[in-house]
């Protein structure tokens, strides 16, 4: 496979730890996956979620970028309807100025999950309907072409790649604006494949991308045995089932506690469903599955997310994946935290599935 391997981390909170520790763990984790040779490290935006600490992605991205030196850093993503485009452009401009050629602008169109969160953010459900208008305004600021005459000064003149997290109609927006598409199989692989095909057919070249570029987001769990890999999926599967029945995504519990839990029929059905759709198994099994996935989709890049109650298990999964993919580890030296060591915009490592694609 001729694709890059990247990482999405949501700063999950495990039972018995604090959200503050989860955020510190994200920064440390970014250092670790950089050393393993991954191409990007993205953080997410969630509000008022007990089991997810990542709520201010540009702030967290700044901490990650300061603690690393080669890996590209970005957001997966900033939910644009929750913010003013000028403020988003200014935030990324500051990031791009402080960490040249390393910052990605990942954007989504979701709004707050509940009425209370939306009220706290000062947004309603209808805010997502203005996404195309907001996106055009943001791109105007980033490129110094705002019709209003207002400038995001720090952003102008920088190369800040913009990615759009989207499914279905959102992918149409990515094609219309000529942006790289980040997509997950939220509604199954068949619908995802149709969406990707339509995106490529409708794509309009832009200053951001001369041709379609697809980043496929996938949950991946790798361990020395298939059963152990499946157990890595258990904590988030239960948290997902719990959120569907209680309206709240809780901190992750150890897999043995989840498996010993007495569940209602509805909880069991939701739990079993949440265990589907992931790539998991031994290194060889996962390599085969991902190879087939990339062949089917034509993806240019894989954005891997792995959730586990124990951070050591999560790191092992990423290490095993990097090894089977042939990533070249980054030497760890006294320049940790510097910003001149890496190979720049198209950083990444040689071998296996690593960065030989020409688009972002």
Rosetta blueprint (number, residue, H / E / L):
1 X L
2 X L
3 X L
4 X E
5 X E
6 X E
7 X E
8 X E
9 X E
10 X L
11 X L
12 X E
13 X L
14 X E
15 X L
16 X L
17 X L
18 X L
19 X H
20 X H
21 X H
22 X H
23 X H
24 X H
25 X H
26 X H
27 X H
28 X H
29 X H
30 X H
31 X H
32 X H
33 X H
34 X H
35 X H
36 X H
37 X L
38 X L
39 X L
40 X E
41 X E
42 X E
43 X E
44 X L
45 X L
46 X L
47 X L
48 X L
49 X L
50 X L
51 X L
52 X E
53 X L
54 X L
55 X L
56 X L
57 X H
58 X H
59 X H
60 X H
61 X H
62 X H
63 X H
64 X H
65 X H
66 X H
67 X H
68 X L
69 X L
70 X L
71 X L
72 X E
73 X E
74 X E
75 X E
76 X L
77 X L
78 X E
79 X E
80 X H
81 X H
82 X H
83 X L
84 X L
85 X H
86 X H
87 X H
88 X H
89 X H
90 X H
91 X H
92 X H
93 X H
94 X H
95 X H
96 X H
97 X H
98 X H
99 X L
100 X L
101 X L
102 X L
103 X E
104 X E
105 X E
106 X E
107 X E
108 X E
109 X L
110 X L
111 X L
112 X L
113 X L
114 X L
115 X H
116 X H
117 X H
118 X H
119 X H
120 X H
121 X H
122 X L
123 X L
124 X L
125 X H
126 X H
127 X H
128 X H
129 X H
130 X H
131 X H
132 X H
133 X H
134 X H
135 X H
136 X H
137 X H
138 X H
139 X H
140 X H
141 X H
142 X H
143 X L
144 X L
145 X L
146 X L
147 X L
148 X L
149 X L
150 X L
151 X L
152 X L
153 X H
154 X H
155 X H
156 X L
157 X L
158 X L
159 X L
160 X L
161 X E
162 X E
163 X E
164 X E
165 X E
166 X L
167 X L
168 X L
169 X H
170 X H
171 X H
172 X H
173 X H
174 X H
175 X H
176 X H
177 X H
178 X L
179 X L
180 X E
181 X E
182 X E
183 X E
184 X L
185 X L
186 X L
187 X L
188 X L
189 X H
190 X H
191 X H
192 X H
193 X H
194 X H
195 X H
196 X H
197 X H
198 X H
199 X H
200 X H
201 X H
202 X H
203 X L
204 X L
205 X L
206 X L
207 X L
208 X L
209 X L
210 X L
211 X L
212 X L
213 X L
214 X E
215 X E
216 X E
217 X E
218 X E
219 X E
220 X E
221 X E
222 X E
223 X L
224 X L
225 X L
226 X H
227 X H
228 X H
229 X H
230 X H
231 X H
232 X H
233 X H
234 X H
235 X H
236 X H
237 X H
238 X H
239 X H
240 X H
241 X H
242 X H
243 X H
244 X H
245 X H
246 X H
247 X L
248 X L
249 X L
250 X L
251 X L
252 X E
253 X L
254 X L
255 X H
256 X H
257 X H
258 X H
259 X H
260 X L
261 X L
262 X L
263 X L
264 X L
265 X H
266 X H
267 X H
268 X H
269 X H
270 X H
271 X H
272 X H
273 X H
274 X H
275 X L
276 X L
277 X L
278 X L
279 X E
280 X E
281 X E
282 X L
283 X H
284 X H
285 X H
286 X H
287 X H
288 X H
289 X H
290 X H
291 X H
292 X H
293 X H
294 X H
295 X H
296 X H
297 X H
298 X L
299 X L
300 X L
301 X E
302 X E
303 X E
304 X E
305 X E
306 X L
307 X L
308 X L
309 X L
310 X L
311 X H
312 X H
313 X H
314 X H
315 X H
316 X H
317 X H
318 X H
319 X H
320 X H
321 X H
322 X H
323 X H
324 X H
325 X H
326 X L
327 X L
328 X L
329 X L
330 X L
331 X L
332 X L
333 X L
334 X L
335 X L
336 X L
337 X L
338 X L
339 X L
340 X L
341 X L
342 X L
343 X L
344 X L
345 X L
346 X L
347 X L
348 X L
349 X L
350 X L
351 X L
352 X L
353 X L
354 X L
355 X L
356 X L
357 X L
358 X L
359 X L
360 X L
